[in-house]
Amino acid sequence: MLTDALSLPDAHVVETDVCIIGAGPGGITAAREFLGHRLTVAVLEAGRFEHNDPIQDVAGDCAPPQGDLYPGAQWMRSRQYAGTAQQWGIDMSGRQPVRKTPVTSAMVAHAPKGTETQDQQGVRYVPLDPIDFERRDWLPHSGWPITKADLDPYYERAHATGQSGRYDYNPDHWADAQAKPWAFAGGRLTSHMFHFGLRDVFVHDYRQQIEASANVTLYLNASVVALETDATGQHVTHARVRQFDGREQHFRAKRFILAVGGLETPRLLLLSNRVHANGLGNQHDMVGRFLMDHPLVRSGYFVTEDRSVLRKLGFYDTRWIDGKMVIAKPVISEDVMRREQLMNTTAVLFPRVGNKGSDPLRWFFKRGPRFRSPAVASARELSMSLKQGKLPPGLLGHVGNLLGGLDDMLFYWWRKNQAIVHHHCPCAHWKNRGVLHQYGLDHGGWSRLPDLEQQFGCIEMLHMTEQAPDPDNRVVLGDRLDALGSRRIQLHWRWTDLDIRSARRAQEIYAEDLSRSGLGRFVMQRDRDVPTILLPSVHHHMGTARMHSDPRQGVVDADNRIHGVSNTFIASSATFTTGGFANSTLTIMAFAIRVADKVKAELATA
């Protein structure tokens, strides 16, 4: 069923068995587990089916992120039905005929002028690796209270939900006569499979199922501003929804499932502070901490003397097998990660026309930028002070930093405007995706070009990297209010020395073994010996309500239940203890199914 919460009167109370907050991939997956069940379910979505500027503005943060370069929160969340699925932009047209997907009004409205909107787009699916769940002595705060084997049955069901083919990640099972795993020299690298699924499964198909349901009701325009508890603070009684005109509706339920992302989850918990002054589940100041992402790192490029090698890399390009799209990527083996004390990472290989890579400024400034530049820090301090109508302390020092670091300023401007803003426009055609151009991060098909050897002369390599869990990387509440009267968030994010060390060594291993394997001469690209972050965020916000058996070290337990709260679960990437390199969606969906099973079992015996 479908209801617009705007049509409900002020102080209206909805009674239901289960309340799911958020209608992104996690919330939709959880809701589907209750279709046709005896339990009644309310799914609360802050947005509408189409994009709405005032609703989206609520996602904005109160000030630019503090620390290293990182995108603003407003660009990394979609307050709209299907959530982040609305931003999935991997071209899945390929050689395989697939049905057309309706192009949404938001896609048209936000696509740059003169571009075409793609209507066969999707997302990568891949589970976390077994090592990602383990406690690693060299990685502080690592170690989940569950294993990958515990999640495998739910991963398989999530795979079916994503309609992404059989749950099989053995590279040998996806090889054929034209595309085979590369025999990497050195024995330190192996191949890892990724699957893909169409966006329209969530945006269109499952929406129809929910609308036709007799027991699951989707409420649009239902922005939850707080979870209210009983006097003990140990039992959530209702979710409080607020409209822009000040009206409120209350949704009372026996069980609550938070299925919002890694930024919105801590915000909602911190805002729920009527009984617990520090916020729900925040008795030990853990909510919002350990913000992690998957920084995309540029390594450099291989100059290929023997261009026939390009044809042999088809296994690492997107391919259609049995009606599903897959791709393989080189990864560092678990044994090497343990021996070298590295975090998880994967490599993306794709061809380039020439050896300039994507960074034209390097031809003018040979030294390259500095990862943390005094000039950039001074520019940001000056900008924030001037916006507040004042001058910062140490003005002359800031001016000196600016004059002495003009090259850093140019690099910062280029990275911010090209690498982040353009790439993260949700609906931009590939020609407007900034640094990634036509072929890049899973924008494939290049291996099937008839004149492949004549078109390209080098192979670029990027890395999707694991980020170390750091309690100082966090989401907090700021002082500014949004249009609903709630405090906006403030992000604190830095790429730590541990992140840098691991990424640097991983670059070297890839460069050495791939060069010895015949890919060509490797040209390393770094920022004065620091790996170059191409994109600090790929919208994989994790860790801000992390899973741990000890409530002093985490927010949820091994069942995804908030510590100290009897009836509220979180099915979100916020609960990840560590993040590996894997795209978050499949694990989010697995958690959503697992939590739904737990809720059904508890209410069956209640």
C-alpha positions as CSV (number, residue, x, y, z in Angstrom):
1,M,0.0,0.0,0.0
2,L,1.1,3.6,-0.5
3,T,0.3,6.6,1.7
4,D,1.5,10.2,1.6
5,A,2.2,11.3,5.2
6,L,1.4,14.9,4.1
7,S,-2.3,13.8,4.1
8,L,-2.2,12.8,7.7
9,P,-3.4,15.3,10.3
10,D,-1.3,16.7,13.1
11,A,-0.6,14.4,16.1
12,H,-2.0,11.4,14.1
13,V,-0.8,8.1,15.5
14,V,-0.2,5.0,13.3
15,E,-0.1,1.7,15.0
16,T,1.9,-1.1,13.3
17,D,3.9,-4.2,14.2
18,V,7.1,-3.2,12.5
19,C,8.4,0.2,11.5
20,I,11.2,0.4,8.9
21,I,12.8,3.8,8.6
22,G,14.3,4.4,5.2
23,A,13.3,3.1,1.8
24,G,16.7,2.7,0.2
25,P,18.0,-0.8,-0.9
26,G,18.3,-1.9,2.8
27,G,14.8,-0.8,3.7
28,I,13.2,-2.1,0.6
29,T,15.0,-5.5,1.1
30,A,13.7,-5.7,4.7
31,A,10.2,-4.7,3.6
32,R,10.1,-7.5,1.0
33,E,10.8,-10.1,3.7
34,F,7.4,-9.2,5.3
35,L,5.3,-9.2,2.1
36,G,2.2,-11.4,2.6
37,H,3.2,-12.0,6.3
38,R,0.6,-11.7,9.1
39,L,2.6,-8.7,10.6
40,T,1.8,-5.2,9.6
41,V,4.7,-3.0,8.4
42,A,5.1,0.7,7.9
43,V,8.0,1.9,5.8
44,L,8.9,5.5,6.3
45,E,10.6,7.4,3.5
46,A,11.6,11.0,3.9
47,G,11.4,11.8,0.2
48,R,9.1,11.2,-2.7
49,F,9.4,9.1,-5.9
50,E,10.9,12.1,-7.6
51,H,13.7,14.4,-6.5
52,N,12.6,17.4,-4.4
53,D,15.0,20.3,-3.6
54,P,13.7,21.2,-0.1
55,I,13.6,17.6,1.0
56,Q,17.2,17.0,-0.4
57,D,18.5,20.1,1.4
58,V,17.8,18.5,4.7
59,A,20.7,16.1,3.9
60,G,23.1,19.0,3.9
61,D,25.8,19.5,6.6
62,C,26.3,22.6,8.7
63,A,29.8,23.4,7.4
64,P,32.4,21.9,5.1
65,P,33.9,18.7,6.4
66,Q,36.8,19.1,8.8
67,G,40.2,17.4,8.1
68,D,41.2,16.2,4.7
69,L,39.4,16.9,1.4
70,Y,36.0,15.2,1.6
71,P,32.6,15.9,-0.2
72,G,29.7,17.6,1.6
73,A,27.0,15.4,3.0
74,Q,24.3,16.8,0.7
75,W,26.0,15.3,-2.3
76,M,26.3,11.8,-0.8
77,R,22.7,11.0,0.1
78,S,19.5,10.9,-1.8
79,R,16.4,11.7,0.3
80,Q,14.1,10.0,-2.2
81,Y,12.5,6.6,-2.6
82,A,15.1,4.0,-3.4
83,G,17.8,6.2,-1.7
84,T,21.3,5.6,-3.0
85,A,20.0,3.3,-5.7
86,Q,18.9,6.5,-7.5
87,Q,22.6,7.4,-7.8
88,W,23.7,4.0,-9.2
89,G,25.3,4.8,-12.5
90,I,27.2,1.8,-14.0
91,D,26.2,1.4,-17.6
92,M,24.7,-2.1,-18.0
93,S,23.5,-1.9,-21.6
94,G,26.6,-3.7,-23.0
95,R,26.0,-6.4,-25.6
96,Q,23.1,-8.0,-23.7
97,P,19.5,-6.9,-24.5
98,V,17.8,-5.7,-21.3
99,R,14.5,-4.0,-20.8
100,K,14.3,-0.2,-20.7
101,T,14.2,1.5,-17.3
102,P,12.0,4.6,-16.9
103,V,14.1,7.7,-16.7
104,T,13.1,9.6,-13.6
105,S,12.4,13.3,-13.6
106,A,15.2,13.8,-11.1
107,M,17.7,12.3,-13.6
108,V,16.5,14.6,-16.3
109,A,16.6,17.7,-14.0
110,H,20.1,17.0,-12.7
111,A,21.8,15.9,-15.9
112,P,24.1,18.5,-17.4
113,K,22.8,20.4,-20.4
114,G,23.5,18.6,-23.7
115,T,23.9,15.1,-22.1
116,E,21.9,12.0,-22.4
117,T,20.6,10.1,-19.4
118,Q,21.3,6.4,-19.3
119,D,18.4,4.1,-18.6
120,Q,20.1,0.8,-18.1
121,Q,22.3,1.5,-15.1
122,G,23.2,-0.5,-12.1
123,V,25.5,-1.3,-9.2
124,R,28.4,-3.7,-8.2
125,Y,27.6,-6.5,-5.8
126,V,30.4,-8.3,-3.8
127,P,30.5,-9.7,-0.3
128,L,33.1,-8.8,2.3
129,D,36.1,-11.2,2.5
130,P,36.6,-13.6,5.4
131,I,39.7,-11.6,6.5
132,D,37.5,-8.5,6.8
133,F,35.7,-10.0,9.7
134,E,38.8,-11.1,11.6
135,R,40.7,-9.3,14.3
136,R,43.9,-8.2,12.7
137,D,46.7,-7.3,15.2
138,W,48.1,-4.6,12.9
139,L,44.7,-2.9,12.5
140,P,43.4,-1.3,15.7
141,H,39.6,-1.7,16.3
142,S,39.3,-4.6,13.9
143,G,37.3,-7.8,14.5
144,W,33.6,-8.4,14.1
145,P,31.6,-10.5,16.5
146,I,30.4,-12.5,13.5
147,T,32.2,-14.3,10.6
148,K,31.6,-14.3,6.9
149,A,30.2,-17.9,7.2
150,D,27.5,-16.4,9.5
151,L,26.4,-14.1,6.7
152,D,26.8,-16.4,3.7
153,P,23.2,-17.7,3.8
154,Y,22.0,-14.1,3.9
155,Y,24.4,-13.1,1.1
156,E,22.9,-15.8,-1.1
157,R,19.4,-14.5,-0.4
158,A,20.5,-10.9,-1.0
159,H,22.0,-12.0,-4.3
160,A,18.6,-13.3,-5.4
161,T,17.0,-10.0,-4.2
162,G,19.4,-8.0,-6.3
163,Q,18.7,-10.3,-9.3
164,S,22.4,-10.5,-10.0
165,G,22.8,-14.2,-10.8
166,R,24.1,-17.1,-8.8
167,Y,26.0,-16.5,-5.6
168,D,29.3,-17.7,-6.9
169,Y,32.5,-15.6,-6.6
170,N,35.0,-18.3,-7.7
171,P,36.9,-16.7,-10.7
172,D,37.5,-20.0,-12.4
173,H,33.7,-20.5,-12.7
174,W,33.4,-17.3,-14.7
175,A,36.2,-17.9,-17.3
176,D,35.7,-18.7,-20.9
177,A,37.7,-19.2,-24.0
178,Q,38.0,-15.4,-24.6
179,A,38.5,-14.3,-21.0
180,K,40.6,-16.0,-18.5
181,P,42.2,-15.1,-15.2
182,W,45.7,-13.7,-15.6
183,A,48.7,-15.7,-14.3
184,F,50.2,-13.1,-12.1
185,A,54.0,-13.3,-11.5
186,G,55.2,-13.4,-7.9
187,G,52.2,-15.2,-6.4
188,R,51.1,-12.2,-4.4
189,L,48.0,-11.3,-6.5
190,T,44.9,-13.2,-7.4
191,S,41.6,-12.4,-9.1
192,H,38.3,-11.5,-7.4
193,M,34.8,-11.5,-9.0
194,F,32.2,-8.7,-8.9
195,H,28.6,-9.1,-10.0
196,F,26.2,-6.3,-11.2
197,G,22.5,-5.7,-10.7
198,L,20.1,-3.3,-12.4
199,R,19.0,-0.2,-10.5
200,D,15.4,-0.5,-11.8
201,V,14.9,-3.6,-9.6
202,F,14.6,-1.3,-6.6
203,V,13.4,1.9,-8.3
204,H,10.5,0.3,-10.2
205,D,9.9,-3.5,-9.6
206,Y,9.9,-3.7,-5.8
207,R,8.0,-0.4,-5.6
208,Q,5.1,-2.1,-7.5
209,Q,5.3,-5.1,-5.1
210,I,5.1,-2.9,-2.0
211,E,2.2,-0.8,-3.5
212,A,0.3,-4.0,-4.2
213,S,0.9,-5.4,-0.7
214,A,-2.0,-5.7,1.8
215,N,0.3,-5.7,4.9
216,V,3.2,-3.4,4.0
217,T,2.5,0.3,3.7
218,L,5.0,2.8,2.2
219,Y,4.7,6.3,3.6
220,L,6.3,9.1,1.5
221,N,7.1,12.5,2.9
222,A,7.8,10.9,6.3
223,S,10.9,12.5,7.7
224,V,11.8,10.9,11.0
225,V,13.3,13.5,13.4
226,A,13.6,11.4,16.5
227,L,13.0,8.0,18.1
228,E,11.1,8.3,21.4
229,T,11.5,5.8,24.2
230,D,9.9,4.9,27.5
231,A,11.1,6.4,30.7
232,T,13.9,3.8,31.0
233,G,15.3,4.6,27.6
234,Q,15.5,0.8,26.9
235,H,12.4,0.5,24.6
236,V,11.5,2.7,21.6
237,T,7.8,3.5,21.7
238,H,7.4,5.5,18.5
239,A,9.1,7.3,15.6
240,R,8.3,11.0,15.4
241,V,7.7,12.3,11.8
242,R,7.7,16.0,11.1
243,Q,6.5,18.0,8.1
244,F,7.8,21.4,6.9
245,D,4.7,23.1,8.2
246,G,5.4,21.8,11.7
247,R,2.8,19.1,11.9
248,E,3.9,15.8,13.3
249,Q,2.8,12.2,13.1
250,H,3.7,9.3,15.4
251,F,4.4,5.8,14.3
252,R,4.1,3.3,17.2
253,A,5.5,-0.2,16.6
254,K,6.7,-3.4,18.5
255,R,10.0,-3.5,16.5
256,F,11.9,-0.8,14.7
257,I,14.5,-1.3,11.9
258,L,16.7,1.6,11.0
259,A,17.6,1.2,7.3
260,V,19.2,4.6,6.7
261,G,22.9,5.1,5.7
262,G,26.1,5.7,7.6
263,L,25.5,9.5,7.9
264,E,21.8,9.6,8.6
265,T,21.9,6.7,11.2
266,P,24.2,8.5,13.7
267,R,22.3,11.8,13.1
268,L,19.0,10.2,14.0
269,L,20.4,8.4,17.1
270,L,22.0,11.7,18.3
271,L,18.8,13.6,17.8
272,S,16.9,11.0,19.9
273,N,18.0,12.5,23.2
274,R,14.9,13.2,25.3
275,V,15.7,10.4,27.7
276,H,19.4,9.8,27.0
277,A,20.9,13.2,26.8
278,N,23.8,12.0,24.6
279,G,21.5,10.2,22.2
280,L,20.0,6.8,21.7
281,G,22.6,4.0,22.0
282,N,25.3,6.5,22.9
283,Q,26.0,5.7,26.5
284,H,29.7,5.3,25.8
285,D,30.1,8.1,23.1
286,M,30.4,5.6,20.3
287,V,27.6,6.9,18.0
288,G,29.0,8.7,15.0
289,R,32.6,7.5,15.5
290,F,34.7,5.4,13.2
291,L,33.4,7.0,9.9
292,M,35.0,5.0,7.1
293,D,34.8,5.1,3.3
294,H,36.6,3.5,0.3
295,P,39.0,6.2,-0.9
296,L,39.7,5.7,-4.6
297,V,43.4,5.9,-5.2
298,R,45.2,6.5,-8.5
299,S,48.4,4.5,-8.8
300,G,49.6,5.4,-12.3
301,Y,49.8,3.7,-15.7
302,F,51.5,0.9,-17.5
303,V,53.1,1.8,-20.9
304,T,52.4,-1.2,-23.1
305,E,55.1,-1.9,-25.7
306,D,53.2,-5.1,-26.7
307,R,49.7,-3.9,-27.2
308,S,48.4,-7.4,-27.7
309,V,48.4,-7.6,-23.9
310,L,45.2,-5.5,-23.9
311,R,43.3,-8.2,-25.6
312,K,44.4,-10.6,-22.9
313,L,42.8,-8.5,-20.2
314,G,39.2,-9.2,-21.1
315,F,38.6,-11.0,-17.8
316,Y,39.1,-7.6,-16.1
317,D,36.5,-5.9,-18.2
318,T,32.7,-6.0,-17.9
319,R,31.2,-9.1,-19.5
320,W,27.8,-10.8,-19.9
321,I,27.5,-14.4,-18.9
322,D,24.2,-16.3,-18.6
323,G,22.4,-13.0,-18.9
324,K,24.2,-11.3,-16.0
325,M,27.1,-8.8,-16.0
326,V,30.3,-9.6,-14.1
327,I,33.9,-8.3,-13.9
328,A,37.1,-9.5,-12.3
329,K,39.7,-7.4,-10.5
330,P,43.2,-8.2,-9.2
331,V,43.5,-8.3,-5.4
332,I,46.3,-9.0,-2.9
333,S,46.0,-12.4,-1.4
334,E,45.1,-12.8,2.3
335,D,48.4,-14.4,3.1
336,V,50.3,-11.4,1.7
337,M,48.0,-9.0,3.6
338,R,48.8,-10.8,6.9
339,R,52.6,-11.0,6.1
340,E,52.9,-7.4,5.0
341,Q,50.3,-6.1,7.5
342,L,48.1,-4.5,4.9
343,M,44.5,-3.5,4.7
344,N,42.3,-4.9,1.9
345,T,42.5,-3.3,-1.6
346,T,41.6,-4.1,-5.2
347,A,42.9,-2.8,-8.5
348,V,40.9,-1.5,-11.4
349,L,42.5,-1.7,-14.9
350,F,41.4,0.1,-18.0
351,P,43.0,1.5,-21.2
352,R,44.0,5.0,-21.9
353,V,44.8,6.7,-25.2
354,G,48.1,8.2,-24.0
355,N,50.4,8.3,-21.0
356,K,49.3,11.7,-19.6
357,G,46.8,9.9,-17.4
358,S,44.1,12.3,-16.2
359,D,46.1,14.9,-14.5
360,P,47.2,17.7,-16.9
361,L,48.6,19.8,-14.1
362,R,51.5,17.4,-13.7
363,W,52.9,18.6,-16.9
364,F,53.3,22.1,-15.5
365,F,54.1,21.3,-11.9
366,K,56.5,18.4,-12.0
367,R,56.8,17.9,-8.2
368,G,53.1,17.3,-7.8
369,P,50.9,18.5,-4.9
370,R,51.4,17.9,-1.3
371,F,48.8,15.6,0.4
372,R,48.3,18.0,3.3
373,S,49.2,21.5,2.2
374,P,49.6,24.5,4.4
375,A,48.3,26.6,1.5
376,V,45.1,24.6,1.2
377,A,44.6,24.6,5.0
378,S,45.1,28.4,5.1
379,A,42.7,28.9,2.2
380,R,40.0,26.9,4.0
381,E,40.6,28.8,7.2
382,L,40.3,32.1,5.5
383,S,37.2,31.1,3.6
384,M,35.4,30.0,6.8
385,S,36.4,33.1,8.7
386,L,35.3,35.5,5.9
387,K,31.9,33.7,5.7
388,Q,31.5,34.5,9.4
389,G,32.5,38.2,8.8
390,K,35.8,38.1,10.5
391,L,39.6,37.7,9.9
392,P,41.4,34.6,11.3
393,P,44.3,34.8,13.8
394,G,47.7,34.7,12.2
395,L,46.5,36.4,9.0
396,L,50.0,37.2,7.7
397,G,51.0,33.6,8.1
398,H,48.0,32.4,6.1
399,V,48.8,34.9,3.3
400,G,52.4,33.6,3.3
401,N,51.2,30.0,3.0
402,L,49.0,31.0,0.0
403,L,51.8,32.8,-1.8
404,G,54.2,29.9,-1.2
405,G,51.8,27.1,-2.3
406,L,50.0,28.3,-5.4
407,D,50.8,25.0,-7.1
408,D,49.0,23.2,-4.3
409,M,46.0,25.5,-4.6
410,L,45.7,24.7,-8.3
411,F,45.8,21.0,-7.6
412,Y,43.3,21.3,-4.8
413,W,40.9,23.3,-7.0
414,W,41.3,20.7,-9.8
415,R,40.7,17.7,-7.6
416,K,37.7,19.3,-5.9
417,N,36.0,20.4,-9.0
418,Q,36.9,17.6,-11.4
419,A,37.5,14.5,-9.3
420,I,34.7,15.0,-6.8
421,V,31.9,17.2,-8.0
422,H,31.6,16.1,-11.6
423,H,32.1,12.4,-10.8
424,H,29.4,12.5,-8.2
425,C,26.7,14.1,-10.2
426,P,24.2,11.2,-9.9
427,C,23.1,11.2,-13.5
428,A,26.0,12.6,-15.5
429,H,26.7,10.9,-18.8
430,W,30.2,9.5,-19.0
431,K,31.5,12.4,-21.0
432,N,30.8,14.6,-18.0
433,R,32.2,12.3,-15.4
434,G,35.3,14.4,-15.0
435,V,38.5,12.4,-14.5
436,L,37.1,8.9,-15.4
437,H,36.3,9.7,-19.0
438,Q,34.6,7.0,-21.1
439,Y,36.3,3.9,-19.6
440,G,37.0,3.7,-16.0
441,L,35.7,2.3,-12.7
442,D,33.4,-0.5,-14.1
443,H,32.5,1.6,-17.2
444,G,33.7,-1.2,-19.5
445,G,33.2,-2.7,-22.8
446,W,36.7,-1.7,-24.1
447,S,37.9,-5.3,-24.5
448,R,35.3,-5.9,-27.2
449,L,36.5,-3.1,-29.5
450,P,37.6,-4.4,-32.8
451,D,40.6,-2.0,-33.0
452,L,41.5,-2.1,-29.4
453,E,45.3,-2.4,-30.0
454,Q,45.2,0.7,-32.3
455,Q,43.2,2.9,-30.0
456,F,45.1,2.6,-26.7
457,G,48.7,2.8,-25.6
458,C,48.6,2.5,-21.9
459,I,46.7,0.9,-19.0
460,E,45.6,3.0,-16.0
461,M,45.4,1.5,-12.5
462,L,43.1,2.7,-9.7
463,H,42.6,1.2,-6.3
464,M,39.5,0.9,-4.1
465,T,41.0,0.9,-0.6
466,E,40.0,-0.2,2.8
467,Q,40.2,2.6,5.4
468,A,41.3,2.0,9.0
469,P,38.6,2.5,11.6
470,D,39.6,5.7,13.5
471,P,37.4,7.0,16.4
472,D,38.4,10.6,15.5
473,N,36.8,10.2,12.0
474,R,33.2,10.9,13.0
475,V,29.8,12.4,12.5
476,V,28.6,15.0,15.1
477,L,25.7,17.4,15.3
478,G,26.4,20.9,14.3
479,D,24.8,24.2,15.5
480,R,22.8,25.0,12.3
481,L,19.2,23.7,11.9
482,D,17.5,22.4,8.8
483,A,14.0,23.3,7.6
484,L,12.5,20.7,9.9
485,G,14.1,22.3,12.9
486,S,16.7,19.5,13.5
487,R,20.4,20.0,13.9
488,R,22.5,19.4,10.8
489,I,25.6,17.1,10.9
490,Q,29.3,18.0,10.8
491,L,31.8,15.6,9.3
492,H,35.3,15.0,10.5
493,W,37.4,12.8,8.1
494,R,41.1,12.3,7.6
495,W,43.2,9.7,5.7
496,T,45.4,8.4,8.5
497,D,49.1,7.5,8.4
498,L,48.0,3.8,8.6
499,D,45.8,4.3,5.5
500,I,48.7,5.9,3.7
501,R,51.3,3.2,4.6
502,S,49.0,0.4,3.5
503,A,48.0,2.1,0.2
504,R,51.6,2.9,-0.6
505,R,52.8,-0.7,-0.1
506,A,49.9,-2.1,-2.0
507,Q,50.7,0.2,-4.9
508,E,54.3,-1.2,-5.0
509,I,53.1,-4.8,-4.9
510,Y,50.7,-4.3,-7.8
511,A,53.2,-2.3,-9.8
512,E,56.0,-5.0,-9.3
513,D,53.9,-8.1,-10.0
514,L,51.8,-6.7,-12.9
515,S,55.0,-5.3,-14.6
516,R,56.6,-8.8,-14.2
517,S,53.4,-10.3,-15.6
518,G,53.8,-8.4,-18.9
519,L,51.5,-5.4,-18.6
520,G,54.4,-3.0,-19.4
521,R,56.6,-0.4,-17.8
522,F,54.8,1.2,-14.8
523,V,54.8,5.0,-14.2
524,M,53.9,5.7,-10.6
525,Q,51.8,8.8,-9.7
526,R,52.0,10.1,-6.2
527,D,51.7,13.3,-4.3
528,R,55.3,13.7,-3.0
529,D,55.5,10.0,-2.1
530,V,51.9,9.9,-0.8
531,P,49.4,7.9,-2.9
532,T,47.0,10.2,-4.8
533,I,43.4,10.1,-3.7
534,L,41.3,10.5,-6.7
535,L,38.0,10.3,-4.9
536,P,38.0,10.4,-1.0
537,S,34.4,9.1,-1.0
538,V,32.5,6.7,-3.2
539,H,29.4,7.1,-1.0
540,H,30.2,4.1,1.1
541,H,29.7,5.6,4.6
542,M,30.4,2.9,7.2
543,G,31.2,2.4,10.8
544,T,29.3,5.1,12.6
545,A,27.1,2.7,14.6
546,R,29.6,-0.2,14.6
547,M,29.0,-3.8,15.6
548,H,30.8,-5.0,18.7
549,S,29.9,-7.4,21.4
550,D,31.1,-4.9,24.0
551,P,28.7,-1.9,24.3
552,R,31.8,0.2,25.3
553,Q,33.3,-0.4,21.9
554,G,30.2,-0.5,19.6
555,V,26.6,0.6,19.1
556,V,24.9,-2.7,18.0
557,D,25.5,-6.3,19.0
558,A,26.0,-9.3,16.8
559,D,22.2,-9.3,16.0
560,N,22.3,-5.7,14.8
561,R,20.3,-4.7,17.9
562,I,21.2,-1.4,19.6
563,H,23.0,-2.1,22.9
564,G,20.6,-1.4,25.7
565,V,17.5,-1.0,23.5
566,S,15.4,-4.1,23.4
567,N,13.3,-3.5,20.2
568,T,15.4,-1.5,17.7
569,F,17.8,-2.9,15.0
570,I,20.1,-1.2,12.5
571,A,20.3,-2.7,9.0
572,S,22.9,-0.3,7.5
573,S,26.5,0.1,6.5
574,A,26.7,2.2,9.7
575,T,27.1,-1.1,11.6
576,F,30.2,-2.3,9.7
577,T,33.2,-2.8,12.1
578,T,35.6,-2.7,9.2
579,G,34.9,-2.0,5.5
580,G,37.2,-4.1,3.3
581,F,37.2,-2.9,-0.3
582,A,33.8,-4.4,-1.1
583,N,30.9,-2.2,-2.2
584,S,28.5,-2.0,0.8
585,T,25.2,-2.8,-0.8
586,L,25.2,-6.6,-0.8
587,T,26.2,-6.7,2.9
588,I,23.5,-4.1,3.8
589,M,20.9,-6.3,2.0
590,A,22.2,-9.4,3.8
591,F,21.9,-7.6,7.2
592,A,18.3,-6.4,6.2
593,I,17.3,-10.0,5.5
594,R,18.9,-11.2,8.7
595,V,17.3,-8.6,10.9
596,A,13.9,-9.2,9.2
597,D,14.2,-12.9,10.1
598,K,15.1,-12.0,13.7
599,V,12.1,-9.7,14.0
600,K,9.7,-12.2,12.6
601,A,11.0,-14.9,15.0
602,E,10.7,-12.6,18.0
603,L,7.2,-11.4,17.2
604,A,6.0,-15.0,16.4
605,T,6.7,-15.9,20.1
606,A,5.6,-12.6,21.6
